[in-house]
Structures are given as structure tokens and as C-alpha cells.
Amino acid sequence: MKPLIGMNIDISAGPPRKIWAYATYHEAIIANGGIPIFLAPVTEHDIKCIVDRLDGLVLIGGDDYSPQLYGESAHPSVELIDPERESFDFALMNYIRDKKELPVLGLCNGAQLMNIAFGGSLVQDICSEMPNSKVKHKGEAGWKVKDWHEVVFEAGSRLKDIYQKERLNVPTAHHQGIKTLGKGLKCAARTDDGLIEALEAPEYRFAIGVQWHPERDLIGNEPLFKAFLAAAKVADGVR
């Protein structure tokens, strides 16, 4: 049986309000042998009912989580994510944090969600806080696959084992980044300016967050999705 992969989802103001996600997220899961299940905001009780039926979880991109979550005031560049989505996303993380057998893959904002949920903090605006950086983390093209930079995998990281490379050119679209890592997380990749571009939780079956958008380059990032779906298949067998 194909593994069931839950995905959180974005919310846009209306009227009427829209619940949606870019097709690239679910296409990446389908292309690698999974069945994507979109998770709209529900109660904490219903989160438990849903997650206990899943074989893996993908955390998608989006706008910025409130800096108050990591004890800071918002930089002027911050564009806050929908508050209902923020509340649901952290309720979801609170439930899965102790479920170390459930594979989790965070993409861009999803990696930031993982880090905050584990007690870490963010660089709120890379351009302002790292003015000397020559790495183009966010371009003017929005979601389009136009802006790229290289990441360098950390020695001994699971991510380096997955890609079997020292460096990788990745599609990028983020103005925030990881500042301090959450408890139990370690750096798995950096950019040439030293910014953390990927994190992982070694104590978990599969818990990796990447700051780039692997779903926008499926060929180059096929190893990541295949490793995630392989872990989900194992989870399916023991669930």
C-alpha cells in the first residue's frame, strides 16, 4: 500500500477565505510513490485522530510565523502568516514532537516551523541582519524556479548521506532563516555565508527540514523525497 502523507495547508483572507497549497507539493509526493492528504485546521482532538492514521508528514512553505513565538518583536519586513494556520501548525507540531517514528519533512517555512517548535529562533530578515552576504536567498520571482544558490552539506549529516554530494544547487525563495537551533536539532547544511539551510533531528526515524524548495526541482532533489517516502513505507508497516 502506498504511504499516506499528510500536509498542512495555507489560508488566504476572503471573503470567502481560501484553504489552498501550490500543486508542486502534492505532485512531489505522488511522483515518489505516496498519497498526499491535505490537513485543514481542526481541533487538537481531531489532529490526534488524523495523524495517527498517517505514515508521514510534510510541512509546506508560507508567510512568516510570529516572532513572538521565539521571544522577539517583529522586524518591519515580516509578513505574518494567517493566525488560524499558525495556531494549527503549532498544535500539529506539539502533537508529533513525541512521535519519533513518524517521518517529517519540512520545506522552507516548514523547516522554520520545526525549528521554532523545538525552541529555536530565526533570522527575521536576512538582507537586514546579514548585509554583507553575497548569497541570494530570496529573489524577485516569487515561487518561480528562477533564483538558486548552493548549499554545503555538513559532514556526518543524514542529508549528506541522502544526496551523496558535498554541495547542491537549490531553488530558493526565503527572506528568513535559522538563527539558533532548537533543542535536539543539528545543522545538516549551510550556505557559503554560513547561514543554516537544513536541520535534522537525529533521534527521530526521519525528521529533516530544508530551507530551499526541493519540490520545485524534483530531478535534483529526488534523493530527498525517495528517502522520505522510504521511511514512510517503513512507518506504514509498523503503524
C-alpha positions as CSV (number, residue, x, y, z in Angstrom):
1,M,0.0,0.0,0.0
2,K,1.2,3.5,-0.8
3,P,2.0,5.6,2.3
4,L,-0.4,8.3,3.4
5,I,1.4,11.6,3.6
6,G,-0.3,14.5,5.5
7,M,0.4,18.1,4.5
8,N,-0.5,21.3,6.3
9,I,-2.1,23.9,4.1
10,D,-2.2,27.6,3.6
11,I,-5.1,30.0,4.3
12,S,-5.8,33.3,2.5
13,A,-8.2,36.0,3.6
14,G,-11.5,36.3,1.8
15,P,-14.3,36.7,1.6
16,P,-14.6,33.8,1.2
17,R,-11.4,32.6,2.9
18,K,-9.4,30.1,0.9
19,I,-7.6,27.0,2.0
20,W,-5.0,26.0,-0.6
21,A,-1.5,24.9,-1.5
22,Y,0.7,25.0,-4.5
23,A,0.3,21.9,-6.6
24,T,4.1,21.3,-6.6
25,Y,3.8,20.0,-3.0
26,H,1.4,17.2,-3.7
27,E,2.9,16.5,-7.1
28,A,6.3,15.7,-5.4
29,I,4.7,13.2,-3.2
30,I,2.7,11.5,-6.0
31,A,5.8,11.3,-8.2
32,N,7.7,9.5,-5.5
33,G,5.0,6.9,-4.6
34,G,2.9,8.5,-1.8
35,I,-0.7,9.6,-1.4
36,P,-0.9,13.3,-0.3
37,I,-3.6,14.2,2.3
38,F,-4.2,17.9,2.9
39,L,-4.7,18.8,6.5
40,A,-7.0,21.8,7.0
41,P,-7.2,23.3,10.5
42,V,-9.1,21.1,13.0
43,T,-9.2,20.8,16.8
44,E,-6.4,19.2,18.8
45,H,-8.6,16.1,19.4
46,D,-9.1,15.8,15.6
47,I,-5.3,16.3,15.0
48,K,-4.7,13.2,17.0
49,C,-7.3,11.2,15.1
50,I,-5.8,12.2,11.7
51,V,-2.1,12.0,12.5
52,D,-2.4,8.5,14.0
53,R,-3.6,7.3,10.5
54,L,-0.7,8.9,8.6
55,D,2.6,7.4,7.5
56,G,4.5,10.7,7.1
57,L,4.1,14.5,7.3
58,V,5.2,17.3,5.0
59,L,5.3,20.8,6.4
60,I,4.9,23.3,3.5
61,G,6.1,26.9,2.9
62,G,4.2,30.1,3.5
63,D,4.4,33.5,5.2
64,D,6.2,34.3,8.4
65,Y,5.4,32.9,11.9
66,S,5.1,35.5,14.6
67,P,8.5,36.3,16.1
68,Q,6.8,36.5,19.5
69,L,6.9,32.7,19.4
70,Y,10.7,32.9,19.9
71,G,10.6,36.0,22.1
72,E,11.3,38.8,19.6
73,S,9.4,41.8,18.2
74,A,8.6,41.7,14.5
75,H,11.0,43.3,12.0
76,P,9.2,45.6,9.5
77,S,9.8,43.1,6.7
78,V,7.8,40.4,8.5
79,E,4.6,39.3,6.7
80,L,2.6,37.3,9.2
81,I,1.1,34.0,8.3
82,D,-2.7,33.6,8.8
83,P,-3.3,33.2,12.6
84,E,-5.6,30.2,12.2
85,R,-2.9,28.4,10.2
86,E,-0.2,29.4,12.7
87,S,-2.3,28.0,15.6
88,F,-3.0,24.8,13.8
89,D,0.6,24.3,12.7
90,F,2.0,24.6,16.2
91,A,-0.8,22.4,17.6
92,L,0.2,19.8,15.0
93,M,3.9,20.1,16.0
94,N,3.1,19.8,19.6
95,Y,1.4,16.5,19.0
96,I,4.0,15.0,16.7
97,R,7.0,16.1,18.7
98,D,6.9,13.0,20.8
99,K,6.1,10.7,17.8
100,K,9.6,9.9,16.8
101,E,8.6,7.1,14.5
102,L,6.6,9.4,12.2
103,P,8.7,10.7,9.3
104,V,8.6,14.5,8.9
105,L,9.9,16.7,6.1
106,G,9.8,20.5,6.4
107,L,10.1,22.6,3.3
108,C,11.2,26.3,3.6
109,N,8.8,27.8,6.1
110,G,8.2,24.2,7.2
111,A,11.8,23.9,8.4
112,Q,11.4,27.2,10.3
113,L,8.2,25.8,11.9
114,M,10.2,22.7,13.1
115,N,12.9,24.9,14.5
116,I,10.6,27.2,16.4
117,A,8.6,24.3,17.7
118,F,11.8,22.8,19.1
119,G,12.7,26.1,20.9
120,G,14.9,27.7,18.2
121,S,14.8,31.2,16.7
122,L,15.0,32.8,13.3
123,V,16.9,35.5,11.4
124,Q,13.9,37.6,10.7
125,D,15.3,39.3,7.6
126,I,18.5,38.1,6.1
127,C,19.1,41.2,4.0
128,S,19.0,43.4,7.1
129,E,20.8,41.1,9.5
130,M,23.4,39.8,7.1
131,P,24.1,42.8,4.8
132,N,27.5,41.5,3.7
133,S,26.1,38.2,2.4
134,K,26.6,37.6,-1.3
135,V,24.1,34.6,-1.3
136,K,20.8,35.4,-3.0
137,H,18.4,33.7,-0.6
138,K,15.3,35.4,-2.0
139,G,14.8,36.9,-5.4
140,E,12.0,38.9,-7.0
141,A,10.4,36.0,-8.8
142,G,8.1,34.7,-6.0
143,W,7.6,31.0,-6.4
144,K,9.1,30.6,-9.8
145,V,12.3,28.5,-10.2
146,K,14.5,31.4,-11.1
147,D,16.7,32.1,-8.0
148,W,19.2,29.4,-7.0
149,H,22.2,29.1,-4.6
150,E,24.4,26.3,-3.5
151,V,24.3,24.6,-0.1
152,V,27.1,22.7,1.5
153,F,26.2,19.5,3.4
154,E,27.6,19.0,6.9
155,A,29.9,16.1,7.4
156,G,28.2,13.2,9.1
157,S,24.7,14.5,8.4
158,R,21.9,12.2,7.2
159,L,21.2,14.7,4.5
160,K,24.7,14.3,3.1
161,D,24.2,10.5,3.1
162,I,21.0,11.0,1.2
163,Y,22.4,13.2,-1.6
164,Q,25.8,11.6,-1.7
165,K,27.3,15.0,-2.6
166,E,29.3,17.8,-0.9
167,R,27.3,20.6,-2.5
168,L,24.0,21.1,-4.2
169,N,22.4,23.9,-6.2
170,V,18.9,24.5,-5.0
171,P,15.9,26.8,-5.8
172,T,15.4,29.4,-3.1
173,A,12.8,31.9,-2.0
174,H,13.1,32.9,1.6
175,H,13.9,36.2,3.5
176,Q,14.2,34.5,6.9
177,G,16.5,31.7,8.1
178,I,17.6,29.6,11.1
179,K,19.4,31.6,13.8
180,T,19.6,29.4,16.8
181,L,18.8,25.7,16.5
182,G,16.0,24.1,18.6
183,K,16.7,21.5,21.2
184,G,17.7,18.2,19.8
185,L,18.3,19.6,16.3
186,K,21.5,19.8,14.4
187,C,22.7,21.6,11.3
188,A,22.7,19.5,8.1
189,A,23.7,22.1,5.5
190,R,24.8,25.7,5.2
191,T,25.2,28.3,2.5
192,D,28.5,29.9,1.8
193,D,27.6,32.9,4.0
194,G,27.3,30.5,7.0
195,L,23.5,30.5,7.3
196,I,21.9,27.2,8.3
197,E,20.0,25.8,5.3
198,A,18.9,22.5,6.7
199,L,18.3,20.8,10.0
200,E,17.7,17.3,11.2
201,A,16.7,15.5,14.4
202,P,19.0,12.5,14.9
203,E,16.7,10.8,17.5
204,Y,13.8,10.5,15.0
205,R,13.2,7.9,12.3
206,F,13.2,10.8,9.7
207,A,13.0,14.4,10.7
208,I,14.6,16.8,8.2
209,G,13.9,20.4,7.4
210,V,15.4,22.2,4.3
211,Q,15.2,25.9,3.8
212,W,15.1,25.6,0.0
213,H,12.2,24.3,-2.2
214,P,13.0,20.7,-3.3
215,E,9.5,20.4,-4.7
216,R,10.4,22.9,-7.4
217,D,13.3,20.8,-8.7
218,L,12.2,17.2,-8.5
219,I,15.1,15.8,-10.5
220,G,17.8,17.4,-8.4
221,N,16.0,16.6,-5.1
222,E,14.7,13.1,-6.0
223,P,17.0,11.5,-3.4
224,L,15.4,13.5,-0.6
225,F,11.8,12.6,-1.5
226,K,12.7,9.0,-2.1
227,A,14.4,8.8,1.3
228,F,11.4,10.4,3.0
229,L,8.9,8.1,1.2
230,A,11.0,5.0,2.1
231,A,10.9,6.0,5.8
232,A,7.1,6.5,5.4
233,K,6.7,3.0,4.0
234,V,8.5,1.6,7.0
235,A,6.3,3.6,9.3
236,D,3.3,2.2,7.4
237,G,4.5,-1.3,8.1
238,V,4.7,-0.8,11.8
239,R,1.7,1.5,12.4
